[in-house]
Amino acid sequence: MPLHIRPGFVLRHVALFLMGAAAVATVVQAASPARRFDPAAFFSGRTVGDAQIKIIMRRAHGMHVESTGKVEADGTLSVRQVVAEEGKPVKSRAWRIREVAPGRYEGSLSDAVGPVTGTLENDVLRLRFAIKGGMKAENVLRLRSDGQSVHNVMTVRKFGITVATLDEIIRRVGD
């Protein structure tokens, strides 16, 4: 006896299956904890960054940064960097940041005028500081899904107007 399937039967069941699969995926995704970025763990050891910088009224140009970081006895992350920016002499700079309360950071940067402050929420670290010339800078560092790289977007403003942006991928290269 041949099997007879009513029209629309298969489509309805496939649609119900897909809706069920989507619901299960949503529950699994909601149940999995958000990835937390640990700046001290990420920046301990060696990292390299490659960036494009765009300054208002100028063409974009490249920058390469090599960093070595360590966590000091008091929990402060200390990072030494060698910065090679197109068209400029190579320079060194130093960062020091420390978590002072859950999700709240303070520190210093050799290029900054005054303190560096920051907040951490899940996979995003935001650092804010002033730089010479009355400008304000904000770095938004987002841990990427591979856990071995960070997307850093820095915005520099003067009088509330964006005057420069940096778009960088920072990668761990070992200890």
C-alpha positions in Angstrom: 0.0 0.0 0.0 1.5 3.3 -1.0 2.2 6.0 1.6 0.0 9.0 1.1 1.2 12.4 2.7 -1.2 15.3 2.7 0.0 18.5 1.0 1.6 20.9 3.6 2.2 18.1 6.1 6.0 18.0 5.5 6.3 21.8 5.4 4.4 22.2 8.7 6.6 19.6 10.5 9.8 21.1 9.1 8.7 24.5 10.3 7.8 23.1 13.7 11.2 21.4 13.9 13.1 24.6 12.9 11.1 26.7 15.5 12.0 24.1 18.2 15.7 24.1 17.2 15.7 27.9 17.3 14.1 27.9 20.8 16.7 25.4 22.1 19.6 27.5 20.6 18.2 30.6 22.3 18.0 28.9 25.7 21.5 27.5 25.3 22.9 30.9 24.3 21.1 32.6 27.1 22.4 30.1 29.6 26.0 30.4 28.6 27.8 33.0 30.6 29.1 36.2 28.8 32.8 36.1 28.0 34.8 38.1 30.5 37.8 40.0 29.4 40.7 39.8 31.8 43.1 42.6 30.8 45.9 41.4 33.1 45.8 37.9 31.7 45.6 39.0 28.1 48.3 41.6 28.3 50.8 39.6 30.4 53.5 38.4 28.1 53.9 39.6 24.5 51.3 41.1 22.3 51.5 42.9 18.9 49.1 45.3 17.4 48.5 46.5 13.9 46.4 49.6 13.4 45.2 52.2 11.0 45.1 55.8 12.2 42.8 58.4 10.7 43.4 62.1 11.6 41.0 64.7 10.5 41.9 66.2 7.1 44.7 63.7 6.6 44.9 60.3 4.9 44.9 57.1 7.0 48.3 55.6 7.9 49.5 52.5 9.7 51.0 51.8 13.1 52.6 48.7 14.6 52.9 48.2 18.4 54.9 45.6 20.2 54.1 45.2 23.9 55.5 43.3 26.9 53.3 43.1 30.0 53.5 41.8 33.5 51.4 41.8 36.6 53.2 43.3 39.6 52.8 42.0 43.2 50.1 44.6 44.0 48.0 43.5 40.9 49.0 46.4 38.7 49.3 45.5 35.0 52.5 47.1 33.7 52.9 47.2 29.9 55.9 48.6 28.0 55.3 49.3 24.3 57.4 50.1 21.3 55.3 52.1 18.8 56.2 52.4 15.1 53.9 54.9 13.4 54.2 55.6 9.7 56.1 58.9 9.1 57.2 59.3 12.7 60.2 58.1 14.8 59.8 54.9 16.8 58.9 55.7 20.4 58.3 53.9 23.7 55.4 54.3 26.0 54.2 52.7 29.2 50.8 51.8 30.7 50.0 50.9 34.3 46.4 50.0 35.2 44.9 48.3 38.2 41.4 47.1 39.0 40.4 49.2 42.0 36.9 47.8 42.4 35.0 45.1 40.5 34.9 46.4 36.9 36.6 49.7 37.7 40.2 50.5 36.7 42.6 53.4 37.3 46.1 53.9 36.1 48.5 55.9 34.0 49.9 56.2 30.5 53.1 58.0 29.6 51.3 59.8 26.8 48.4 60.9 29.1 47.9 64.2 30.9 46.6 63.0 34.3 45.0 59.7 35.3 43.6 56.9 33.2 40.2 55.6 34.3 38.4 52.6 33.0 35.4 50.3 33.2 35.1 46.6 32.3 31.9 45.0 31.3 32.0 41.4 30.1 34.2 41.4 27.0 34.7 45.2 26.7 37.3 47.4 28.5 36.9 51.2 28.2 39.8 53.4 29.1 39.5 57.2 29.2 42.2 59.8 29.6 43.3 63.3 28.5 46.2 63.9 26.2 48.2 67.0 25.3 46.5 69.8 23.4 43.3 69.6 25.5 42.1 66.4 23.8 40.2 63.5 25.4 40.8 59.9 24.3 38.7 56.8 24.8 39.9 53.3 24.0 37.3 50.6 23.6 39.0 47.2 23.7 36.8 44.2 22.9 38.0 40.6 23.4 37.4 38.7 20.2 35.8 35.3 20.1 39.1 33.5 19.7 40.2 34.7 23.1 43.7 35.5 21.7 43.0 38.9 20.1 41.4 42.2 21.0 39.8 44.8 18.7 40.8 48.2 19.9 39.1 51.4 18.7 40.4 54.6 20.0 38.6 57.9 19.5 40.3 61.3 20.2 38.1 64.3 20.6 38.6 68.0 21.0 35.7 70.3 22.0 33.5 67.2 21.5 34.5 66.8 17.9 36.3 63.6 16.8 39.7 64.6 15.5 41.3 61.1 15.2 40.5 57.5 15.3 42.6 54.3 15.6 41.4 50.9 14.6 43.7 48.1 15.8 43.8 44.4 16.2 46.0 43.3 19.1 47.2 39.6 19.2 48.8 37.5 21.9 52.1 36.1 20.6 53.3 34.2 23.6 54.9 34.8 27.0 
